[in-house]
């Protein structure tokens, strides 16, 4: 596993983090045993960075991570050796109502996460895709700064839907991280967001790195998803931003794009591994945070965090050309202007 230390976080993070939405909710049923297996496999594979949110399973994901952290601490691990846990806040109230972003609410959300995770000082709190107007309101960021001064949080960042929101966030002096959808189906962040963040020492966390599983190459036109899986109920943005599901790509178009990318790989590397390695090869990216619903998936994802061999680098060069050609021909028109 490789590790990178963004300047404003000043902590080494594994380049593959463990996304913990799946062990919370909205991906079908994931049992407690399966969730613990995911976390244990991730730790064993060298993952030190875990990403969650207070709304994932109404706190279930945070509580599972809190239990993991407590267990590792009880095993004699020093506080500095414990996993880095990033959580998110702001979607417990109406996430699209700017008036819900009060100091009282922000503080209450942070306190709840501190309890769920069993942490006096949260490693990183990210605004969870707030409404666009919030990025221009000093009052919200003033509260985050105050929480940092009080040592209730060590750092704060944002999880954004659009590149415009990311660029607005980068104007904030104390911004430590930006979480943004970045994968072979979403190239726009590479144009301005990632280089600007890199220059400022702001971490770039690539979320939805496998396009909700599309970039595993395991789906077909007949694939079915559970009723409580967002890949069933949010394909057109019915519940939250459409970009969160399959990266906003139409499912059938995505399958066509996947076929082209797999043809370029010609069996030299699994598509999921190539996609993760491609993300990590982009200058300025700190980490990618794929989810997993089993220990096997977590281990497979983690394997993409090793330094590429010469042969793998050659495959990735071929893959990069296919990614950019496929994006331009199949995806740019529908994806680029929107996000």
N, C-alpha and C positions, 0 to 999 in steps of 0.2 A: 504494500500500500504506500502511495506517495502522500505527502502532507504539504500543505501550503499555508503561509502565515500572512494574511492581509494586514496591512499597516494599522488600520483603525481598529481592528479586533485584537491584534497583538496576541493571538493564540493560534497554534498550529491546528489546522483542520484536515481530516482525511479527505482526499479529493473525491471519494465516493462517500456521501453521507447517507443516512437511512431516513427516508421519508416515512412519516408515521401516520399519514392520513388513512391508509388502508387498515391499520390495526385499530383505528377508531370507529369509522363508519363510512357509509356511502360506496362501498366496494363489495357488496354482498356480505355474507356472514363470515367473520374471522373469529374463531374461538379464542379463548384466553390462552389455551395451550399453544395454539398456532402463533399467537402474538408474542408470547414469551420465546418461542422457538426462533422467530424472526430476530428479536433483539439479541438473544444469546449468540446466534450465528453471526450477526453483524459485529458484535464485540470480538468474537473469536477470530474474525477475518481482518481485524485491525481498524474497523470503523470507529472513529472517535467523535463523530459529528451526527447528531440526531435532530431532526426537524419535526415539530408538532404544532398544534394550535389548540386554544382553549375550547373550540367548538367541535373538534374531532371526537365524535361519540359523546358530546356534552361533557368532556373532561376525561373520558376513558383513556384516550391515548396518553395524555399527560400523566395520569395516575399509573399507567403501566411503566412509563419511563421513570417516574419517581420511585417505583418499587425496584426497578433495575438499578438505579443509581444508589439507592439505599443498600441493596445487596452487595454491590461492588465496594461501597464504602465499608461495610461490615467485614468484608474480606481482607481489610487492611490497606486498601488503596488510599493514597494521599489525595487530598482535595484537588490538587493541581493535575492529578492523573485521571480524575473522573471524566466521563464523556462530556463534551460540550453540547448543551441542549439549547436549541433555539425554539422559542415558542412564538405564537402570534396572538394578537388581541384586537378587538374592535368589531367582531361580528356577532357578539352576543345580543346586542340591541339591534335595531333595524340598521343593517349595514349600509343602506343607501340613503340614510337620513343624516346629514351633517350635524343636525342639532343633537344627535345622540352621543356625539364625541365630546362629552363634558369632562371636566377634571374628575368629578365624582365617579363617573362610569369608568374612565381610564384607570383610576386608582383601584377601583373595585375589581376590574378584570385582572389587573396585575396581582392583587392580593390573592385572588382565587387560584391563579397559576402558581404562585409561590406555595400555596397549601397543597395543590395537586402534586407538584413536583418535589415537595419537601426541601425547598431551597430558600435560604435567606436572601441571597442575591441571584437573580436570574441571569444567566449568561448573556442572553440576547432576546429582546422582545421586538417583534416586528408588527407594524400596523398591517392588518390583514386585508389587503385590497380594499381600502376605504374609497368612498365616493370621490370623484376627481376634485371637487371643491376643497377637500381637506388638505391637499398638497400645498395650497396657497395660504393656509391659515396658521399663523405663528402660534396661536394659543395651544394647539394640540402638541406641537413640537416643544413648546415651553414646558408642558407637563412631563414629557419624556425626559427632557434635560433635568428637571427637578427630581424625578425618580432616580436618575443616575447619580445625582449629587447626594441623594439620601441612601445610596448603595442598595436600593431595592432591585435595581437592574444594573448590570455592568455596561451594557451598550444597547443601542436601539437601531433598528433598520426598518425597511419597508418591503412588503410584498406587493408587487404592482401587476396590473393587467396590461398596461401599454408602455411603449417607449417614451411617450410624452410625460407620463407620470414619473418614470425613472429619471428623466432629465430634470424635471422640477425638483425631485428629491435630492439630486446631486448638488443643488444650490445650498443645502443645509450643512452647516459647518460640522455638526457632530454626527452626521449620518455614518453608520459603520458598515451597513450592508444593504444590498438590493437583491431581492429574490424575484426572478423574472423567468417566464417561459422561454426556454432556449433549447432547441433541438434541431435535427435535420429538416423539420417542417416549419421552423420559426427562426429565420435568419436575421430579421430586422435589427435585433439588439446588437449585432456585430458591427453595425454601421457607425453608431455614435455612442450608444450607452456603455458598452463594454470598454472601449478605449478611454472614455472619460473617467469611468470608475477606476480603471487601472491606474491612471495618472494621479488620481486623488487618494489612492490607497484604500478604496472602498471594496469590500468583498462582493463578488458576483456569485450568487447561488442559483444554479440552473435548475428550475423546477419543471415538473412534467417532462422529464428528459426523454422518456420513451413514449410520449404522446398517448398517455393512458393505455399503454400496452400495444398500440398499433405498431410501434417500432420494434416489437419482439418478433414480428413475422408469423405469429401464431393464430391470427384471425383470418376468417374467410367470409364471403357474403352470407353464409348461413350461421355465423356465430351468434349466440344468444347470451344475454346478460340478465342477471337477477333483477327483479323489480326494484330492489333497494340499492341498485348499482347506478351511479350517475351516468354510466355509459348507456343506460336505458332511458333514464328520466331527464337528462340534461343535454341531449344531442343538439338541441336548437336554442339552448339558453333558457329553458323553462324555469330552472331553479336558481341558477347563478350564471356568471359570465360564460358564454358558450366556449370561450377559449380554454376553459379548464378541462373540457372534455374533448379528447382526441386533438388537443391544441387548436381547436376551432376548425379543423379540417373535416370536410364532408367524408363520411365513412367510406363510401365507394371510391372516391377520389384518393383517399388515403391508401386503400388497398392497391390501387394502380401504382401509386408512388412507391409503396413498399416493394412491389414486384420489380420495379426498375432498380431500386437500390440493392436488392438481393442479387439481381443479375450482375451488377457491377462487382459485387463481392465474390461471386462465383464459388461459394462454398469455402472461401479462404478464412472467413471469420463469421461467427453468428451476428445477425443484424443488431441485436440488442447490445452486444459488446462493442461492435463498430460504432454504434450511435453514441454510447457513453464515452468511448475513447475519442471520438471526433469532438464532442463537446469539450472534453478536458484539454484537447490540443489547441483550443482557441486562446490566444494570448489574453490574459486578464480574467479568465474564469477561475474562480477559487475551488468550487466543488459542484457536483451534480447530486441530486437527492432522489434517486428512484425509490419507489415504494416496493413492498414485497408482502405476500400473504403466506409465505412459508420460509422455513430456514434455508431450503435449497435455493429459492429465488434470491434471498439475501446474500448467500455465498457467491452465487453466480454474478450478481451485480458487483460485489466487492472485487472480484477478480479483475474487473476492468480498470481498477485503480492502480495497477502495477505499471511501472515504466514500460513503454512499448519496446519490443525488440526491433532490430533493423527490418526484419521481414514484416512485422506488424506495421511499422511506419510506412512501408511501401504499399501495403494494402490500404492503409488509411489515406494515403495520397490519392489513390484511385477512387476511393470512396468519396473523398471531398469533392472531386470533380463531378461525380454523379449526383451528390447532394445539391450542388449549386445549379446544375443543369436541370434537375428534376424540379427544384423550387421555382426556377424561372419559367419553366414550361407548364407546370401543373398547378402551382400553389400561389405564386406571387400575387396574381391579380386579386384573389379573394382574401389573402392573409395580410399582405404588406400594408394596405391602406387602413386596415381596421385596428391592428394592434401595434 
